[in-house]
Amino acid sequence: MEMHELIRQMERAERIWPDDRPWAIQVLAGYLHISPTELLNLFRDLNPVLESERDQVLPEDLRLLRAHCERITEAHSAENLEDKRREQAKARKTIQTLCPKIGELCAQKDYSRALNTYVYMLGESGEVATPEEKAQWYEEMGRLCLKVNKHPSEAARYFRSAVYALSLLEDLDGIQDLLDTYDEDFQGEEARKSWEMVLLTGRESMQQLGYGN
């Protein structure tokens, strides 16, 4: 059972527990929906002299245990927040390192490695990337797919993602520019079918943003 849920169960028990009535740990455990052994171990954090699940505790003991569990939860929350901050800082550093590298690869016309580096960067740092960054990355990934002759559906998939990112930015001009820029790159029946999905996404996004209203 998660600690938050256990605390809620403790609060319920406190509301119905007569102040002068002791409960055996094994009885209380049944009400809290956890194992008697787990509850005994928690109580031992506060009272090491408890020996068995048949030992009795009072309402005040439960209140102290709930406060103890709340402190544990708060400490874990603080640790998790700090871990998240470290992960985000690491992800931003990855972006700062790889973006110049991608620029170098494109300058060297090593488009396949540039595309693969974008894919890696999105996987490692996509959660902290801004909509502006994602719009740029996805458009560039679609363009690189065209340069290395990837299947049209793969390029179209990235262009659609770029449209979604531009929609978050409410960038009507950006969407229209993307649609105009790459329309001629999708020639042939199969390629055109892939591009039609991008056009549809773009039109729907622009309509939702009030284009033409």
C-alpha positions in Angstrom: 0.0 0.0 0.0 1.2 3.5 -0.8 2.0 5.7 2.2 -0.6 8.3 1.2 -3.3 5.7 1.2 -2.1 4.3 4.5 -2.3 7.7 6.1 -5.9 8.1 4.8 -6.8 4.8 6.4 -5.2 5.9 9.7 -7.3 9.1 9.6 -10.5 6.9 9.2 -9.4 4.7 12.1 -8.9 7.7 14.4 -12.4 8.9 13.7 -14.0 5.7 15.0 -11.6 4.6 17.7 -12.7 5.3 21.3 -10.0 7.2 23.2 -9.8 4.7 26.0 -9.8 1.4 24.1 -6.6 -0.3 23.1 -6.4 -2.3 19.9 -4.1 -5.2 19.1 -1.8 -4.4 16.2 -3.1 -7.4 14.2 -6.7 -6.1 14.6 -5.7 -2.6 13.6 -3.7 -3.9 10.6 -6.9 -5.6 9.3 -8.7 -2.3 9.5 -5.9 -0.4 7.7 -5.7 -3.1 5.0 -1.9 -3.8 5.5 -0.1 -6.8 6.9 0.3 -7.0 10.7 4.1 -7.5 10.3 4.3 -4.2 8.2 2.3 -2.3 10.8 4.4 -3.7 13.7 7.6 -2.6 12.0 6.2 0.9 11.5 5.2 1.1 15.2 8.7 -0.2 16.2 10.1 2.9 14.6 8.5 4.9 17.4 8.4 2.2 20.1 11.1 -0.4 19.9 9.8 -2.4 22.9 6.8 -3.7 20.9 7.4 -7.4 20.4 4.5 -9.0 18.5 1.5 -8.3 16.4 -0.6 -9.1 19.4 0.7 -6.1 21.4 -1.8 -3.4 21.9 -1.7 0.2 21.0 -3.8 3.2 21.9 -5.3 6.0 19.7 -2.5 8.3 20.7 0.0 5.7 19.4 -1.8 5.7 16.0 -1.8 9.5 15.9 1.9 9.5 16.5 2.4 6.9 13.8 0.4 8.9 11.3 2.5 12.0 12.0 5.6 9.8 11.5 4.3 8.5 8.2 3.5 12.0 7.1 7.0 13.1 7.8 8.3 10.2 5.8 6.0 11.1 2.9 7.2 14.7 3.0 10.8 13.7 3.0 10.2 11.4 0.0 8.4 14.1 -1.8 11.3 16.5 -1.3 13.8 13.9 -2.5 11.6 13.1 -5.5 11.4 16.8 -6.4 15.2 17.2 -6.1 15.7 14.1 -8.2 13.4 15.6 -10.8 15.3 18.9 -10.8 18.5 17.0 -11.3 17.0 15.0 -14.2 15.7 18.2 -15.8 19.1 19.9 -15.5 20.8 16.9 -17.0 18.2 16.9 -19.9 18.8 20.6 -20.6 22.6 20.0 -20.6 22.0 17.3 -23.2 20.2 19.8 -25.4 22.9 22.4 -25.0 25.5 19.8 -25.9 23.8 18.1 -28.9 22.3 21.1 -30.7 25.7 22.5 -31.7 26.8 18.9 -32.6 23.7 18.6 -34.9 24.7 21.9 -36.5 28.2 20.5 -37.2 26.8 17.3 -38.7 24.5 19.2 -41.0 27.4 21.5 -42.1 29.3 18.3 -42.9 26.3 17.0 -44.8 26.2 14.0 -42.5 22.4 14.1 -42.5 21.8 10.5 -41.3 23.8 11.1 -38.1 22.2 14.5 -37.6 18.7 12.8 -37.8 19.7 10.0 -35.5 21.1 12.6 -33.0 17.8 14.5 -33.1 16.0 11.2 -32.4 18.3 10.5 -29.4 18.0 14.1 -28.1 14.2 13.9 -28.2 14.2 10.6 -26.3 16.6 11.9 -23.6 15.3 15.5 -23.3 11.9 15.8 -25.0 10.1 16.3 -21.7 12.0 19.5 -20.9 12.1 20.9 -24.5 10.0 24.0 -25.1 7.3 24.0 -27.8 9.5 26.4 -29.8 12.4 23.8 -29.7 10.1 20.9 -30.5 8.6 22.8 -33.5 12.1 23.5 -34.8 13.4 20.0 -34.2 10.5 18.2 -35.7 10.5 20.3 -38.8 14.3 19.8 -39.2 13.8 16.0 -38.7 11.2 15.9 -41.4 13.6 17.9 -43.7 16.4 15.5 -42.9 14.2 12.5 -43.7 13.7 14.0 -47.2 17.4 14.5 -47.6 18.3 10.9 -46.8 15.4 9.5 -48.8 13.5 8.0 -45.8 10.0 6.7 -46.5 7.6 9.7 -47.0 5.5 8.6 -44.1 8.4 9.1 -41.7 9.0 12.6 -42.9 5.3 13.3 -42.8 5.1 12.0 -39.2 7.7 14.5 -38.1 6.1 17.4 -40.0 2.8 16.6 -38.3 4.5 16.7 -34.9 5.9 20.1 -35.9 2.4 21.3 -36.7 1.2 20.2 -33.3 4.0 22.1 -31.6 3.3 25.2 -33.7 -0.4 24.8 -32.7 0.6 25.0 -29.0 2.4 28.2 -29.9 -0.7 29.5 -31.7 1.6 30.2 -34.6 -0.7 30.3 -37.7 2.0 31.8 -39.9 4.4 29.1 -38.9 2.0 26.3 -39.8 1.1 27.9 -43.1 4.8 28.4 -43.9 5.6 24.8 -43.2 2.7 23.6 -45.4 3.8 25.8 -48.2 7.5 25.0 -47.9 7.4 21.2 -48.2 4.3 20.7 -50.3 6.3 20.1 -53.5 8.6 17.6 -51.8 5.9 15.0 -51.7 5.4 13.8 -55.2 3.9 10.5 -56.3 0.8 8.8 -55.1 2.2 7.2 -52.0 4.1 10.3 -50.9 1.1 12.4 -51.5 -1.1 10.3 -49.3 1.4 10.8 -46.5 1.5 14.6 -47.1 -2.3 14.8 -47.1 -2.2 13.8 -43.5 0.0 16.7 -42.7 -2.2 19.1 -44.7 -5.3 17.8 -42.8 -3.6 18.3 -39.5 -2.5 21.8 -40.4 -5.9 22.8 -41.6 -7.6 21.4 -38.5 -5.1 23.2 -36.3 -5.5 26.5 -38.1 -9.3 26.2 -37.9 -9.1 25.6 -34.2 -7.0 28.6 -33.8 -9.6 30.7 -35.5 -8.1 31.0 -39.0 -10.6 32.3 -41.4 -13.2 33.2 -38.7 
